[in-house]
Every structure is written in structure tokens, then in C-alpha cells.
Amino acid sequence: MAAGDIHTVPRGDRWANVFEDGDRLIVSAGTKETAARMGRELARLRGVRHVIHERDDHADAPARARDLVRG
């Protein structure tokens, strides 16, 4: 993965977009769909991949759904 890829991940009862390192929150949303839409657009603008995780994904497991975006 390229450094700076954007991941849409569950955070409590919300969904968040974070950079690949998982430490830097970009934006959070109330629904997965809204967060994914924002993450997809951010990835497109940055020319990186967008990866959507499922609620039952583990941090060390690969994401099941991938939304690959290249700018």
C-alpha cells in the first residue's frame, strides 16, 4: 500500500476515515455510506487508494471490500 492510503473504519457507533497509519483521523460520519463517500473523494484528490473495512475486520486482517482510487 502507498503511504497515505485512506481507510474507512468503524469507530464505536460511527465510521471514520483515517490515514493508513490509523493514528490520524481525517473525518468521521454517522454512517458507513457517508464515510465511504467522503473517503473515496479524499483518496481521489490525493491520488491514493481507498480501503473500506467491515465492522468485524481485525486491525491485522486485510480489508474485505476495496475501493481502489487513483488520481
VEXDREN-2710 file (C-alpha; in Angstrom, 1 decimal):
% VEXDREN-2710
k/r/px/py/pz
1/MET/0.0/0.0/0.0
2/ALA/1.1/3.5/-0.7
3/ALA/1.8/5.7/2.3
4/GLY/-1.2/7.9/2.9
5/ASP/-3.9/5.5/1.7
6/ILE/-7.2/6.3/3.2
7/HIS/-9.1/3.7/5.2
8/THR/-12.8/3.8/6.2
9/VAL/-13.1/2.1/9.5
10/PRO/-15.6/1.6/12.3
11/ARG/-15.0/3.7/15.4
12/GLY/-17.5/2.9/18.1
13/ASP/-21.0/3.6/16.7
14/ARG/-19.6/5.9/14.0
15/TRP/-17.4/5.4/10.9
16/ALA/-14.1/7.3/10.4
17/ASN/-11.7/8.0/7.6
18/VAL/-8.1/7.6/8.8
19/PHE/-4.7/7.6/7.1
20/GLU/-3.1/4.2/6.7
21/ASP/-1.1/4.5/9.9
22/GLY/-4.5/4.5/11.7
23/ASP/-3.4/7.3/14.1
24/ARG/-4.5/10.4/12.2
25/LEU/-8.3/10.9/11.9
26/ILE/-9.4/12.7/8.8
27/VAL/-13.1/12.9/9.3
28/SER/-15.9/10.8/11.0
29/ALA/-19.5/10.3/9.9
30/GLY/-22.6/8.7/11.3
31/THR/-23.0/6.0/8.6
32/LYS/-20.6/3.8/6.7
33/GLU/-22.0/5.1/3.4
34/THR/-21.3/8.7/4.2
35/ALA/-17.8/8.0/5.5
36/ALA/-17.1/5.8/2.4
37/ARG/-18.3/8.6/0.0
38/MET/-16.0/11.1/1.8
39/GLY/-13.1/8.7/1.9
40/ARG/-13.4/7.9/-1.8
41/GLU/-13.3/11.6/-2.7
42/LEU/-10.4/12.3/-0.4
43/ALA/-8.5/9.4/-1.9
44/ARG/-9.3/10.6/-5.5
45/LEU/-8.0/14.0/-4.7
46/ARG/-4.8/12.7/-3.1
47/GLY/-4.2/10.0/-5.8
48/VAL/-4.1/7.2/-3.3
49/ARG/-6.2/4.1/-2.6
50/HIS/-9.3/4.0/-0.5
51/VAL/-9.9/0.9/1.5
52/ILE/-13.3/0.2/3.2
53/HIS/-13.2/-2.1/6.2
54/GLU/-16.1/-4.1/7.6
55/ARG/-17.2/-3.8/11.2
56/ASP/-15.8/-7.3/12.1
57/ASP/-12.4/-6.8/10.4
58/HIS/-9.5/-7.0/12.8
59/ALA/-6.7/-4.5/12.7
60/ASP/-4.2/-7.1/11.4
61/ALA/-6.6/-8.6/8.8
62/PRO/-6.8/-7.3/5.2
63/ALA/-10.0/-5.3/4.4
64/ARG/-12.6/-7.4/2.6
65/ALA/-14.0/-4.5/0.5
66/ARG/-11.6/-2.4/-1.5
67/ASP/-12.4/0.7/-3.4
68/LEU/-9.3/1.4/-5.4
69/VAL/-8.9/5.0/-6.5
70/ARG/-6.0/6.5/-8.4
71/GLY/-5.9/10.2/-9.1
END
